[in-house]
């Protein structure tokens, strides 16, 4: 089979104005980025039409290091719905350069289920990630300058919590010291870098409802504590307008197309293991304004992405998904059934059967939110008919729908079964109104405890001394009403990346609390998860190249 980028180049792309016309978007509102990409203003959102659209979430079992294929399934489902004559738009996150050049290569779907032009989407696209990186680091530079310029007036910071970001995996930048050298080089202090998808600016962009809300949130960003114990925010420097200027275009969602010319909106890109893992609210609502069915995804397994999609994004945006698709693979199930990673591509009925416990836990979790669930088996060429039949029978025993997806190899034709199941299930048994894991009025510890016990299956939550000090400091700041965003490994329900299946008898240890007053959530960093990833021994960058003027290796 051809590589992803070869398939992408062989597709005949339609001019982006044709894609907009298919969705009945006003062409005069588009801002063009070449022939096949356009930005669409969020001012076109119509809340009445949003309420009539069918929002479908695609999530997954706990993933393997190779992933489960949520993006490919999401795009495939959109292709399948189009083949059934359903007007739909797929709304996805933007890829980060970190994984693209690190472990995964391309992140715009795969095979015959991709969003295009995949090379531009995977690389600089419309510059949204660069704008977010620049805005975040501009705040850091302005803060350092403010401290430097006002130190002779008695101003100083007891603690600075605003780090820097870079959209590159670079472990050497996790902890650094800035301002070394002479006095004119600034004030020496400890700092560090997170990856851009973990930036609070990224979260703000994805949670803001419009430009006014964006400004309000940026003004409220907490930068640290002054020497007299007062919180210091962006609004105290008077620079929120400058930051909004950097983000002016980035706030507008990006319109592209799939391999079969279905409209796609790709916007925002927080990771679900270190951030809230969903595309922007404005992108989702824009898609819902112009489509009867909208397919979106949440990152990694359902314990991370879906939990945050419901408890953070839907809570804040008032969204009510009609159905959730949970993606599984026989390989992933076997891994959770105790089969060695190097053997998960081989037939193993008993290992597959043992792995069903991971799927079952995720299904129960999703149903606890009131969601109607269907299971999609993302087919690999090594799957046997008997393994597929086992999965189908097991899902029938759970009382949930089951469909096979082979969109990677067959495009929309390979997703028709899934699309038909989704449309029929929404018609007959749509999800109930969302039931959240915790209440707004619960304190932060209680919220963390409810997620850990009810979603992860943990015995409880412990907090480091530093985390507890932060909780005490923010207890009367208004942060208590914010949702929690737990940053933990994506490879297990627990904080131990090697505890596959459904581990029991564990606690979730919170080592750090990061209050995001702009994004209006509290990030709880669990276990040894890092908000700046490192590179593998052989990064994908070793395989990315430009040959005869064409980019290769993004797959």
Beta strands, then each sheet from edge to edge (+ up, - down):
strand 1: 30-32
strand 2: 38-40
strand 3: 54-60
strand 4: 88-92
strand 5: 109-110
strand 6: 113-116
strand 7: 157-160
strand 8: 164-166
strand 9: 176-178
strand 10: 189-191
strand 11: 193-195
strand 12: 222-226
strand 13: 231-233
strand 14: 253-258
strand 15: 263-266
strand 16: 293-297
strand 17: 323-328
strand 18: 373-378
strand 19: 401-405
strand 20: 460-463
strand 21: 483-487
strand 22: 507-516
strand 23: 521-526
strand 24: 545-547
strand 25: 550-552
sheet 1: 1+ 2- 14+ 6- 5+
sheet 2: 1+ 2- 14+ 15- 4- 16- 3- 17- 18- 19-
sheet 3: 7+ 12- 13+
sheet 4: 8+ 11+
sheet 5: 9+ 10-
sheet 6: 20+ 22+ 23- 21-
sheet 7: 24+ 25-
end
